[in-house]
Amino acid sequence: MRYLYVKWVHKDPGAPVHIYSELDGDRYETRKVEVYADGRKGFADASENAGGTVLSDMKVPSLKELETMPEYQAKEIPAEDFQKMWLRRR
């Protein structure tokens, strides 16, 4: 598994600004937490979702690809950092 944090820079209050994803070996999301500018959270995994968050049915681009998109600031994070966010998802 790999863990990804993305800061999404935009002005749409209906879209998340922080995205935490757990990715399988093929870069598909297995769990995700989204945080909105107002503090709301959404989450998804294979068995449930909340707050409008769903797992993508497409592979997550590589960090190199994400670096070419100025609205995204992405980095890999340790599993422990993702797990802390996952435990605070509700």
C-alpha positions in Angstrom: 0.0 0.0 0.0 1.0 3.6 -0.6 -0.5 6.7 1.1 -1.0 10.0 -0.6 -1.9 13.5 0.7 -3.1 16.0 -1.8 -3.8 19.7 -1.2 -6.2 20.8 -3.8 -6.0 24.6 -4.4 -9.3 26.0 -5.7 -12.1 28.3 -4.7 -15.1 25.9 -4.9 -16.6 25.5 -1.4 -18.3 22.3 -2.6 -15.0 20.5 -3.2 -12.5 19.2 -0.7 -9.2 21.0 -0.1 -7.3 18.1 1.6 -7.5 14.5 0.3 -5.9 11.5 2.0 -5.8 8.3 0.0 -4.7 4.7 0.6 -3.6 3.2 -2.7 -3.2 -0.4 -3.7 -0.3 -1.7 -5.8 -2.0 -0.6 -9.0 -2.7 2.9 -7.6 -6.4 2.4 -7.1 -7.9 3.9 -4.0 -8.9 1.5 -1.2 -9.7 4.1 1.4 -10.0 7.9 1.2 -10.7 10.9 3.5 -11.6 14.3 2.2 -11.6 17.5 4.3 -13.4 20.7 3.2 -12.4 24.3 3.9 -15.2 24.5 6.5 -13.9 21.4 8.4 -16.5 18.9 7.1 -15.2 15.5 6.3 -16.2 12.8 3.9 -14.8 9.3 3.6 -15.0 6.1 1.6 -13.8 2.5 1.5 -15.1 -0.6 -0.2 -18.0 -1.1 2.2 -19.2 2.4 3.1 -19.0 6.1 2.2 -20.2 9.4 3.7 -20.2 13.1 3.0 -20.4 12.6 -0.7 -17.0 11.0 -0.9 -16.5 7.9 -3.2 -13.5 5.9 -4.3 -12.3 6.7 -7.8 -12.8 4.0 -10.4 -9.6 5.3 -12.1 -5.9 4.9 -11.1 -4.5 7.8 -9.1 -1.9 9.6 -11.2 1.7 9.3 -10.2 3.4 12.0 -8.1 5.3 13.0 -11.2 2.0 13.5 -13.1 0.4 15.3 -10.2 3.4 17.7 -10.1 2.5 18.9 -13.6 -1.0 20.1 -12.4 -0.5 23.4 -10.5 -3.8 23.0 -8.6 -2.5 19.9 -6.8 0.2 19.8 -4.2 0.8 16.1 -3.6 3.2 14.0 -1.5 3.4 10.5 -0.2 2.8 10.2 3.6 3.6 7.4 6.1 0.9 4.8 6.8 0.6 6.1 10.3 -0.3 9.6 9.2 -3.1 8.2 7.0 -4.3 5.9 9.7 -4.6 8.8 12.2 -6.8 10.7 9.7 -8.9 7.6 9.0 -9.6 7.1 12.7 -10.8 10.8 12.8 -12.9 10.5 9.7 -16.3 10.7 11.5 
